[in-house]
Every structure is written in C-alpha cells, then in structure tokens.
Amino acid sequence: EGEVYVTVESPRGEFGVYVVSDGGPKPWRVKFRAPSFVATPVAATLMRDALVADMIAIVGSLDTVMGEVDR
C-alpha cells in the first residue's frame, strides 16, 4: 500500500508517473505527466504580441507531440 511519483528525463522534458496502490495486485490509480502536455499552455504566452506569420514557427519550436497532449 502506498503511493509513489517517479520522474525521468525524456527528450522533450521531464516525464512523470504517479502510482497509487491499495495493496492489491493491480494499481488503484496511475497518472502520467507528459512534457508536451505541460508545455502546451506556454504557446498562448509566447504568441501574445507576435505576428500571425510567426505563429507557425512558435508552435513548431515547442516540439509538441499531440499524442502526449491528449490524455
């Protein structure tokens, strides 16, 4: 029984896993913290005073993986 949060450094940032166990053979709860999901809200801040033509370069520089964002 217990809980643990473990992080590893991935190519896009810190990747975290949170596991809670009730003592059974399977975890009670598992949550993943993907680096692309955490970096996505930064796009709004970066585009605040930018030109429309610069938006593609800004979003591309974040190097997000949308499969990680959709959790």
Distance bins in CASP14 RR format, pairs under 12 A and 6 or more apart:
PFRMAT RR
TARGET T0000
AUTHOR 0000-0000-0000
RMODE 2
METHOD distances of the structure
MODEL  1
1 19 0 0 0 0 0 1 0 0 0 0 0
1 20 0 0 0 0 1 0 0 0 0 0 0
1 21 1 0 1 0 0 0 0 0 0 0 0
1 22 1 0 0 1 0 0 0 0 0 0 0
1 23 1 0 1 0 0 0 0 0 0 0 0
1 24 0 0 0 0 1 0 0 0 0 0 0
1 27 0 0 0 0 0 1 0 0 0 0 0
1 28 0 0 0 0 1 0 0 0 0 0 0
2 18 0 0 0 0 0 1 0 0 0 0 0
2 19 0 0 0 0 1 0 0 0 0 0 0
2 20 1 0 0 1 0 0 0 0 0 0 0
2 21 1 0 1 0 0 0 0 0 0 0 0
2 22 0 0 0 0 1 0 0 0 0 0 0
2 23 1 0 0 1 0 0 0 0 0 0 0
2 24 0 0 0 0 0 1 0 0 0 0 0
2 27 0 0 0 0 1 0 0 0 0 0 0
2 28 0 0 0 0 1 0 0 0 0 0 0
2 29 0 0 0 0 0 1 0 0 0 0 0
3 17 0 0 0 0 0 1 0 0 0 0 0
3 18 1 0 0 1 0 0 0 0 0 0 0
3 19 1 0 0 1 0 0 0 0 0 0 0
3 20 1 0 1 0 0 0 0 0 0 0 0
3 21 1 0 0 1 0 0 0 0 0 0 0
3 22 0 0 0 0 0 1 0 0 0 0 0
3 23 0 0 0 0 0 1 0 0 0 0 0
3 27 0 0 0 0 1 0 0 0 0 0 0
3 28 0 0 0 0 1 0 0 0 0 0 0
3 29 0 0 0 0 1 0 0 0 0 0 0
3 30 0 0 0 0 0 1 0 0 0 0 0
3 31 0 0 0 0 0 1 0 0 0 0 0
4 16 0 0 0 0 0 1 0 0 0 0 0
4 17 0 0 0 0 1 0 0 0 0 0 0
4 18 1 0 0 1 0 0 0 0 0 0 0
4 19 1 0 1 0 0 0 0 0 0 0 0
4 20 0 0 0 0 1 0 0 0 0 0 0
4 21 0 0 0 0 1 0 0 0 0 0 0
4 27 0 0 0 0 1 0 0 0 0 0 0
4 29 0 0 0 0 0 1 0 0 0 0 0
4 30 0 0 0 0 0 1 0 0 0 0 0
4 31 0 0 0 0 0 1 0 0 0 0 0
5 14 0 0 0 0 0 1 0 0 0 0 0
5 15 0 0 0 0 0 1 0 0 0 0 0
5 16 1 0 0 1 0 0 0 0 0 0 0
5 17 1 0 0 1 0 0 0 0 0 0 0
5 18 1 0 1 0 0 0 0 0 0 0 0
5 19 1 0 0 1 0 0 0 0 0 0 0
5 20 0 0 0 0 1 0 0 0 0 0 0
5 29 0 0 0 0 0 1 0 0 0 0 0
5 30 0 0 0 0 0 1 0 0 0 0 0
5 31 0 0 0 0 1 0 0 0 0 0 0
5 32 0 0 0 0 0 1 0 0 0 0 0
5 33 0 0 0 0 1 0 0 0 0 0 0
6 14 0 0 0 0 0 1 0 0 0 0 0
6 15 0 0 0 0 1 0 0 0 0 0 0
6 16 1 0 0 1 0 0 0 0 0 0 0
6 17 1 0 1 0 0 0 0 0 0 0 0
6 18 0 0 0 0 1 0 0 0 0 0 0
6 19 1 0 0 1 0 0 0 0 0 0 0
6 30 0 0 0 0 0 1 0 0 0 0 0
6 31 0 0 0 0 0 1 0 0 0 0 0
6 32 0 0 0 0 0 1 0 0 0 0 0
6 33 0 0 0 0 0 1 0 0 0 0 0
7 13 0 0 0 0 1 0 0 0 0 0 0
7 14 1 0 1 0 0 0 0 0 0 0 0
7 15 1 0 0 1 0 0 0 0 0 0 0
7 16 1 0 1 0 0 0 0 0 0 0 0
7 17 1 0 0 1 0 0 0 0 0 0 0
7 18 0 0 0 0 1 0 0 0 0 0 0
7 32 0 0 0 0 0 1 0 0 0 0 0
7 33 1 0 0 1 0 0 0 0 0 0 0
7 34 0 0 0 0 0 1 0 0 0 0 0
7 35 0 0 0 0 0 1 0 0 0 0 0
7 38 0 0 0 0 0 1 0 0 0 0 0
8 14 1 0 0 1 0 0 0 0 0 0 0
8 15 1 0 1 0 0 0 0 0 0 0 0
8 16 1 0 0 1 0 0 0 0 0 0 0
8 17 0 0 0 0 1 0 0 0 0 0 0
8 32 0 0 0 0 0 1 0 0 0 0 0
8 33 0 0 0 0 0 1 0 0 0 0 0
8 34 0 0 0 0 0 1 0 0 0 0 0
8 35 0 0 0 0 0 1 0 0 0 0 0
9 15 1 0 0 1 0 0 0 0 0 0 0
9 16 0 0 0 0 0 1 0 0 0 0 0
9 35 0 0 0 0 1 0 0 0 0 0 0
10 16 0 0 0 0 1 0 0 0 0 0 0
10 17 0 0 0 0 0 1 0 0 0 0 0
10 32 0 0 0 0 0 1 0 0 0 0 0
10 33 0 0 0 0 0 1 0 0 0 0 0
10 34 0 0 0 0 1 0 0 0 0 0 0
10 35 1 0 1 0 0 0 0 0 0 0 0
10 36 0 0 0 0 1 0 0 0 0 0 0
10 38 0 0 0 0 0 1 0 0 0 0 0
10 39 0 0 0 0 0 1 0 0 0 0 0
10 63 0 0 0 0 0 1 0 0 0 0 0
10 65 0 0 0 0 0 1 0 0 0 0 0
10 68 0 0 0 0 1 0 0 0 0 0 0
11 34 0 0 0 0 0 1 0 0 0 0 0
11 35 0 0 0 0 1 0 0 0 0 0 0
11 36 0 0 0 0 0 1 0 0 0 0 0
11 63 0 0 0 0 1 0 0 0 0 0 0
11 65 0 0 0 0 1 0 0 0 0 0 0
11 68 0 0 0 0 0 1 0 0 0 0 0
12 33 0 0 0 0 0 1 0 0 0 0 0
12 34 0 0 0 0 1 0 0 0 0 0 0
12 35 1 0 1 0 0 0 0 0 0 0 0
12 36 1 0 1 0 0 0 0 0 0 0 0
12 37 0 0 0 0 0 1 0 0 0 0 0
12 38 0 0 0 0 1 0 0 0 0 0 0
12 39 1 0 0 1 0 0 0 0 0 0 0
12 40 0 0 0 0 0 1 0 0 0 0 0
12 62 0 0 0 0 1 0 0 0 0 0 0
12 63 1 0 0 1 0 0 0 0 0 0 0
12 64 1 0 0 1 0 0 0 0 0 0 0
12 65 1 0 0 1 0 0 0 0 0 0 0
12 67 0 0 0 0 0 1 0 0 0 0 0
12 68 1 0 0 1 0 0 0 0 0 0 0
12 69 0 0 0 0 0 1 0 0 0 0 0
13 33 0 0 0 0 0 1 0 0 0 0 0
13 34 0 0 0 0 1 0 0 0 0 0 0
13 35 1 1 0 0 0 0 0 0 0 0 0
13 36 0 0 0 0 1 0 0 0 0 0 0
13 37 0 0 0 0 0 1 0 0 0 0 0
13 38 0 0 0 0 1 0 0 0 0 0 0
13 39 0 0 0 0 1 0 0 0 0 0 0
13 62 0 0 0 0 0 1 0 0 0 0 0
13 63 0 0 0 0 1 0 0 0 0 0 0
13 64 0 0 0 0 0 1 0 0 0 0 0
13 65 0 0 0 0 0 1 0 0 0 0 0
13 68 0 0 0 0 0 1 0 0 0 0 0
14 32 0 0 0 0 0 1 0 0 0 0 0
14 33 1 0 0 1 0 0 0 0 0 0 0
14 34 0 0 0 0 1 0 0 0 0 0 0
14 35 1 0 1 0 0 0 0 0 0 0 0
14 36 0 0 0 0 0 1 0 0 0 0 0
14 37 0 0 0 0 0 1 0 0 0 0 0
14 38 0 0 0 0 1 0 0 0 0 0 0
14 39 0 0 0 0 0 1 0 0 0 0 0
15 31 0 0 0 0 0 1 0 0 0 0 0
15 32 1 0 0 1 0 0 0 0 0 0 0
15 33 1 0 0 1 0 0 0 0 0 0 0
15 34 1 0 0 1 0 0 0 0 0 0 0
15 35 1 0 1 0 0 0 0 0 0 0 0
15 36 0 0 0 0 1 0 0 0 0 0 0
15 37 0 0 0 0 0 1 0 0 0 0 0
15 38 0 0 0 0 1 0 0 0 0 0 0
15 39 0 0 0 0 0 1 0 0 0 0 0
15 65 0 0 0 0 0 1 0 0 0 0 0
15 68 0 0 0 0 1 0 0 0 0 0 0
16 30 0 0 0 0 0 1 0 0 0 0 0
16 31 0 0 0 0 1 0 0 0 0 0 0
16 32 1 0 0 1 0 0 0 0 0 0 0
16 33 1 0 1 0 0 0 0 0 0 0 0
16 34 1 0 0 1 0 0 0 0 0 0 0
16 35 0 0 0 0 1 0 0 0 0 0 0
16 37 0 0 0 0 0 1 0 0 0 0 0
16 38 0 0 0 0 1 0 0 0 0 0 0
16 68 0 0 0 0 0 1 0 0 0 0 0
16 71 0 0 0 0 0 1 0 0 0 0 0
17 27 0 0 0 0 0 1 0 0 0 0 0
17 29 0 0 0 0 0 1 0 0 0 0 0
17 30 1 0 0 1 0 0 0 0 0 0 0
17 31 1 0 0 1 0 0 0 0 0 0 0
17 32 1 0 1 0 0 0 0 0 0 0 0
17 33 1 0 0 1 0 0 0 0 0 0 0
17 34 0 0 0 0 0 1 0 0 0 0 0
18 27 0 0 0 0 1 0 0 0 0 0 0
18 28 0 0 0 0 0 1 0 0 0 0 0
18 29 1 0 0 1 0 0 0 0 0 0 0
18 30 1 0 0 1 0 0 0 0 0 0 0
18 31 1 0 1 0 0 0 0 0 0 0 0
18 32 1 0 0 1 0 0 0 0 0 0 0
18 33 1 0 0 1 0 0 0 0 0 0 0
19 26 0 0 0 0 0 1 0 0 0 0 0
19 27 1 0 1 0 0 0 0 0 0 0 0
19 28 0 0 0 0 1 0 0 0 0 0 0
19 29 1 0 0 1 0 0 0 0 0 0 0
19 30 1 0 1 0 0 0 0 0 0 0 0
19 31 0 0 0 0 1 0 0 0 0 0 0
19 32 0 0 0 0 0 1 0 0 0 0 0
20 26 0 0 0 0 0 1 0 0 0 0 0
20 27 1 0 0 1 0 0 0 0 0 0 0
20 28 1 0 1 0 0 0 0 0 0 0 0
20 29 1 0 1 0 0 0 0 0 0 0 0
20 30 1 0 0 1 0 0 0 0 0 0 0
20 31 0 0 0 0 1 0 0 0 0 0 0
21 27 1 0 1 0 0 0 0 0 0 0 0
21 28 1 0 1 0 0 0 0 0 0 0 0
21 29 0 0 0 0 1 0 0 0 0 0 0
21 30 0 0 0 0 1 0 0 0 0 0 0
22 28 1 0 1 0 0 0 0 0 0 0 0
22 29 0 0 0 0 1 0 0 0 0 0 0
30 71 0 0 0 0 0 1 0 0 0 0 0
31 37 0 0 0 0 0 1 0 0 0 0 0
31 71 0 0 0 0 1 0 0 0 0 0 0
32 38 0 0 0 0 0 1 0 0 0 0 0
32 67 0 0 0 0 0 1 0 0 0 0 0
32 68 0 0 0 0 1 0 0 0 0 0 0
32 69 0 0 0 0 0 1 0 0 0 0 0
32 70 0 0 0 0 0 1 0 0 0 0 0
32 71 1 0 0 1 0 0 0 0 0 0 0
33 39 0 0 0 0 0 1 0 0 0 0 0
33 68 0 0 0 0 1 0 0 0 0 0 0
33 69 0 0 0 0 0 1 0 0 0 0 0
33 71 0 0 0 0 1 0 0 0 0 0 0
34 40 0 0 0 0 1 0 0 0 0 0 0
34 64 0 0 0 0 1 0 0 0 0 0 0
34 65 1 0 0 1 0 0 0 0 0 0 0
34 66 0 0 0 0 0 1 0 0 0 0 0
34 67 0 0 0 0 1 0 0 0 0 0 0
34 68 1 1 0 0 0 0 0 0 0 0 0
34 69 1 0 0 1 0 0 0 0 0 0 0
34 70 0 0 0 0 1 0 0 0 0 0 0
34 71 1 0 0 1 0 0 0 0 0 0 0
35 42 0 0 0 0 0 1 0 0 0 0 0
35 62 0 0 0 0 0 1 0 0 0 0 0
35 63 0 0 0 0 1 0 0 0 0 0 0
35 64 0 0 0 0 1 0 0 0 0 0 0
35 65 0 0 0 0 1 0 0 0 0 0 0
35 67 0 0 0 0 0 1 0 0 0 0 0
35 68 1 0 0 1 0 0 0 0 0 0 0
35 69 0 0 0 0 0 1 0 0 0 0 0
35 71 0 0 0 0 0 1 0 0 0 0 0
36 42 0 0 0 0 0 1 0 0 0 0 0
36 43 0 0 0 0 0 1 0 0 0 0 0
36 59 0 0 0 0 0 1 0 0 0 0 0
36 60 0 0 0 0 0 1 0 0 0 0 0
36 62 1 0 0 1 0 0 0 0 0 0 0
36 63 1 0 0 1 0 0 0 0 0 0 0
36 64 1 0 1 0 0 0 0 0 0 0 0
36 65 1 0 1 0 0 0 0 0 0 0 0
36 66 1 0 0 1 0 0 0 0 0 0 0
36 67 1 0 0 1 0 0 0 0 0 0 0
36 68 1 1 0 0 0 0 0 0 0 0 0
36 69 1 0 1 0 0 0 0 0 0 0 0
36 70 0 0 0 0 1 0 0 0 0 0 0
36 71 0 0 0 0 1 0 0 0 0 0 0
37 62 0 0 0 0 0 1 0 0 0 0 0
37 64 0 0 0 0 1 0 0 0 0 0 0
37 65 0 0 0 0 1 0 0 0 0 0 0
37 66 0 0 0 0 1 0 0 0 0 0 0
37 67 0 0 0 0 1 0 0 0 0 0 0
37 68 1 0 1 0 0 0 0 0 0 0 0
37 69 1 0 1 0 0 0 0 0 0 0 0
37 70 0 0 0 0 1 0 0 0 0 0 0
37 71 1 0 0 1 0 0 0 0 0 0 0
38 62 0 0 0 0 0 1 0 0 0 0 0
38 64 0 0 0 0 0 1 0 0 0 0 0
38 68 0 0 0 0 1 0 0 0 0 0 0
38 69 0 0 0 0 1 0 0 0 0 0 0
38 71 0 0 0 0 0 1 0 0 0 0 0
39 45 0 0 0 0 0 1 0 0 0 0 0
39 46 0 0 0 0 0 1 0 0 0 0 0
39 58 0 0 0 0 0 1 0 0 0 0 0
39 59 0 0 0 0 0 1 0 0 0 0 0
39 60 0 0 0 0 0 1 0 0 0 0 0
39 61 0 0 0 0 0 1 0 0 0 0 0
39 62 1 0 1 0 0 0 0 0 0 0 0
39 63 0 0 0 0 1 0 0 0 0 0 0
39 64 1 0 0 1 0 0 0 0 0 0 0
39 65 0 0 0 0 0 1 0 0 0 0 0
39 66 0 0 0 0 0 1 0 0 0 0 0
39 68 0 0 0 0 1 0 0 0 0 0 0
39 69 0 0 0 0 1 0 0 0 0 0 0
40 46 0 0 0 0 0 1 0 0 0 0 0
40 59 0 0 0 0 1 0 0 0 0 0 0
40 60 0 0 0 0 0 1 0 0 0 0 0
40 62 1 0 0 1 0 0 0 0 0 0 0
40 63 0 0 0 0 0 1 0 0 0 0 0
40 64 1 0 0 1 0 0 0 0 0 0 0
40 65 0 0 0 0 0 1 0 0 0 0 0
40 66 0 0 0 0 1 0 0 0 0 0 0
40 67 0 0 0 0 0 1 0 0 0 0 0
40 68 0 0 0 0 1 0 0 0 0 0 0
40 69 1 0 1 0 0 0 0 0 0 0 0
40 70 0 0 0 0 0 1 0 0 0 0 0
40 71 0 0 0 0 0 1 0 0 0 0 0
41 47 0 0 0 0 0 1 0 0 0 0 0
41 62 0 0 0 0 0 1 0 0 0 0 0
41 64 0 0 0 0 0 1 0 0 0 0 0
41 69 0 0 0 0 0 1 0 0 0 0 0
42 48 0 0 0 0 0 1 0 0 0 0 0
42 58 0 0 0 0 1 0 0 0 0 0 0
42 59 0 0 0 0 0 1 0 0 0 0 0
42 61 0 0 0 0 0 1 0 0 0 0 0
42 62 1 0 0 1 0 0 0 0 0 0 0
42 63 0 0 0 0 0 1 0 0 0 0 0
42 64 0 0 0 0 1 0 0 0 0 0 0
43 50 0 0 0 0 0 1 0 0 0 0 0
43 54 0 0 0 0 0 1 0 0 0 0 0
43 55 0 0 0 0 1 0 0 0 0 0 0
43 56 0 0 0 0 0 1 0 0 0 0 0
43 57 0 0 0 0 0 1 0 0 0 0 0
43 58 1 0 0 1 0 0 0 0 0 0 0
43 59 1 0 1 0 0 0 0 0 0 0 0
43 60 0 0 0 0 1 0 0 0 0 0 0
43 61 0 0 0 0 1 0 0 0 0 0 0
43 62 1 0 0 1 0 0 0 0 0 0 0
43 63 0 0 0 0 0 1 0 0 0 0 0
43 64 0 0 0 0 1 0 0 0 0 0 0
43 69 0 0 0 0 0 1 0 0 0 0 0
44 50 0 0 0 0 0 1 0 0 0 0 0
44 55 0 0 0 0 0 1 0 0 0 0 0
44 58 0 0 0 0 0 1 0 0 0 0 0
44 59 0 0 0 0 0 1 0 0 0 0 0
44 62 0 0 0 0 0 1 0 0 0 0 0
45 58 0 0 0 0 0 1 0 0 0 0 0
45 62 0 0 0 0 0 1 0 0 0 0 0
46 54 0 0 0 0 1 0 0 0 0 0 0
46 55 0 0 0 0 1 0 0 0 0 0 0
46 57 0 0 0 0 0 1 0 0 0 0 0
46 58 1 0 1 0 0 0 0 0 0 0 0
46 59 0 0 0 0 1 0 0 0 0 0 0
46 60 0 0 0 0 0 1 0 0 0 0 0
46 61 0 0 0 0 1 0 0 0 0 0 0
46 62 1 0 0 1 0 0 0 0 0 0 0
47 53 0 0 0 0 0 1 0 0 0 0 0
47 54 1 0 0 1 0 0 0 0 0 0 0
47 55 1 0 1 0 0 0 0 0 0 0 0
47 56 0 0 0 0 0 1 0 0 0 0 0
47 57 0 0 0 0 0 1 0 0 0 0 0
47 58 1 0 1 0 0 0 0 0 0 0 0
47 59 0 0 0 0 1 0 0 0 0 0 0
47 60 0 0 0 0 0 1 0 0 0 0 0
47 61 0 0 0 0 0 1 0 0 0 0 0
47 62 0 0 0 0 0 1 0 0 0 0 0
48 54 0 0 0 0 0 1 0 0 0 0 0
48 55 0 0 0 0 0 1 0 0 0 0 0
48 58 0 0 0 0 0 1 0 0 0 0 0
49 55 0 0 0 0 0 1 0 0 0 0 0
49 58 0 0 0 0 0 1 0 0 0 0 0
50 56 0 0 0 0 0 1 0 0 0 0 0
50 57 0 0 0 0 1 0 0 0 0 0 0
50 58 1 0 0 1 0 0 0 0 0 0 0
50 59 0 0 0 0 0 1 0 0 0 0 0
50 61 0 0 0 0 0 1 0 0 0 0 0
51 57 0 0 0 0 1 0 0 0 0 0 0
51 58 0 0 0 0 1 0 0 0 0 0 0
52 58 0 0 0 0 0 1 0 0 0 0 0
52 59 0 0 0 0 0 1 0 0 0 0 0
54 60 0 0 0 0 0 1 0 0 0 0 0
54 61 0 0 0 0 0 1 0 0 0 0 0
55 61 0 0 0 0 0 1 0 0 0 0 0
55 62 0 0 0 0 0 1 0 0 0 0 0
56 62 0 0 0 0 0 1 0 0 0 0 0
58 64 0 0 0 0 0 1 0 0 0 0 0
59 66 0 0 0 0 0 1 0 0 0 0 0
60 66 0 0 0 0 0 1 0 0 0 0 0
62 68 0 0 0 0 0 1 0 0 0 0 0
62 69 0 0 0 0 0 1 0 0 0 0 0
63 69 0 0 0 0 0 1 0 0 0 0 0
64 70 0 0 0 0 0 1 0 0 0 0 0
65 71 0 0 0 0 0 1 0 0 0 0 0
END
